[in-house]
Amino acid sequence: MKTLITLIAILLLTNSLGQLSESEVVTKRNEHAEELNSIKKGILNQEEITKFKGLDYFSFDATYQIEVKYVRNKGPKFEMATSTDRKPIYRQIGFIEFELNGSTESLNVYQNVELSKSKEYKNYLFIPFRDKTSGNETYGGGRYLDIEKQKGKVWKIDFNLAYNPYCAYSYRYSCPIPPKENTLNIKIEAGEKVPHSH
């Protein structure tokens, strides 16, 4: 069963401690579409590429590039539910708190235990989430943010980089399901929408 490691590698290259400009975000979106449409990359097979009608996004919005308060709160290892019977092992390492659209929100931050053993991904952190757009404007299974560990208690995140799991494009993947506690009470009108083929 394929996993999301390929997309993780793509997106980690886009995330630095600074925020990306609108043109940089658009460039990354175009690169992502090209990856999905590439037989050579092997993310989608030929049948899936034929059915694929392209990606859809909210317009870039700098108000979704925010500073958040990071609170370290390391938890025990646990099996994260996925769209299949696969149960990857994760650990909550903390949570972020922020104010957005007039609401105070929080999201747990996770680390894949197996990936963390790799030098390449040891600083990779995972924030799966749902919001009030899920199942309507955006994919019902939730969306993801990939970030890297940052110094201090004030971190930066960019919801313009929120993306769909590969399950939004293909049944062949096994995708983590955002835990219930990572459901936001607001709309995140930034990042990737439901693909055009849906």
Residue pairs with C-beta under 8 A, 6 or more apart in sequence:
1 84
1 86
1 172
1 173
1 174
2 166
2 172
2 173
2 174
3 88
3 173
3 174
4 144
4 165
4 166
4 173
4 175
4 176
5 115
6 35
6 41
6 43
7 43
7 163
7 166
8 115
8 121
8 124
8 146
9 120
10 31
10 32
10 35
11 28
11 146
11 161
11 163
12 121
12 124
12 146
12 148
14 20
14 24
14 28
14 161
15 146
15 147
15 148
15 158
15 161
16 148
17 148
17 150
17 156
18 156
19 62
19 65
19 156
19 158
20 28
20 158
20 160
20 161
22 60
22 62
25 60
25 158
25 160
25 161
26 60
28 161
29 55
29 57
32 55
32 163
33 54
33 55
35 41
35 43
36 43
36 44
36 49
36 52
36 55
36 169
37 44
37 49
37 52
39 45
39 46
39 49
43 166
43 169
43 170
44 52
44 169
44 170
45 170
45 172
48 169
48 170
51 197
52 169
52 195
52 197
53 195
53 196
53 197
54 195
54 196
54 197
55 192
55 193
55 195
55 196
56 192
56 193
56 194
56 195
56 196
57 191
57 192
57 193
58 137
58 160
58 189
58 190
58 191
58 193
60 160
60 190
61 160
61 189
61 190
64 100
64 158
64 159
64 160
64 188
64 189
64 190
64 191
65 156
65 157
65 158
65 159
65 160
66 98
66 100
66 156
66 157
66 158
66 159
67 98
67 154
67 155
67 156
68 96
68 97
68 98
68 154
68 155
68 156
68 157
69 96
69 97
69 98
69 153
69 154
69 155
70 94
70 95
70 96
70 109
70 150
70 152
70 153
70 154
70 155
71 94
71 95
71 96
71 97
71 153
72 93
72 94
73 92
73 93
73 94
73 95
74 91
74 92
74 93
74 94
75 91
75 92
75 93
76 91
77 89
77 90
77 91
77 113
78 89
78 90
78 91
78 92
79 87
79 88
79 89
79 90
80 87
80 88
80 89
80 90
80 110
80 176
80 177
80 179
81 87
81 176
81 177
81 179
82 88
82 174
82 175
82 176
82 177
83 141
83 165
83 167
83 173
83 174
83 175
83 177
84 174
86 174
88 112
88 114
88 176
89 112
89 113
89 114
90 110
90 111
90 112
90 113
90 126
90 176
91 110
91 111
91 113
92 108
92 109
92 110
93 109
93 110
93 111
93 125
94 108
94 109
95 106
95 107
95 108
95 109
96 106
96 107
96 109
96 127
96 155
96 157
97 104
97 105
97 106
98 104
98 105
98 106
98 157
99 105
100 186
100 188
101 186
101 187
103 185
103 186
105 184
105 185
105 186
107 127
107 129
107 182
107 184
108 127
108 179
108 181
108 182
109 125
109 126
109 127
109 147
110 125
110 126
110 127
110 128
111 124
111 125
111 126
112 121
112 124
112 126
115 121
115 124
116 122
116 124
123 148
123 149
124 146
124 148
125 146
125 147
125 148
125 149
126 144
126 145
126 146
126 176
127 144
127 145
127 146
127 147
127 157
127 182
128 142
128 143
128 144
128 145
128 176
128 177
128 178
128 179
128 182
129 142
129 143
129 144
129 145
129 162
129 178
129 182
129 183
129 184
129 188
130 142
130 143
130 178
130 182
130 183
130 184
131 138
131 143
131 183
131 184
131 186
131 187
131 188
132 184
132 185
132 186
132 187
132 188
133 187
133 188
133 189
133 193
134 140
134 141
134 142
134 143
137 189
137 193
137 194
138 164
138 188
138 191
138 192
138 193
138 194
139 164
139 165
139 168
139 192
139 193
139 194
139 195
139 198
141 164
141 165
141 167
141 168
141 175
141 177
141 178
142 165
142 177
142 178
142 182
143 162
143 163
143 164
143 165
143 188
143 191
143 192
144 162
144 163
144 164
144 165
144 176
145 157
145 158
145 159
145 161
145 162
145 163
146 161
147 155
147 157
150 156
159 188
159 190
159 191
160 190
160 191
161 191
162 188
162 190
162 191
162 192
163 191
163 192
164 192
164 194
164 195
165 173
165 175
165 176
166 173
166 175
167 173
167 174
167 175
168 194
168 195
168 198
169 195
169 197
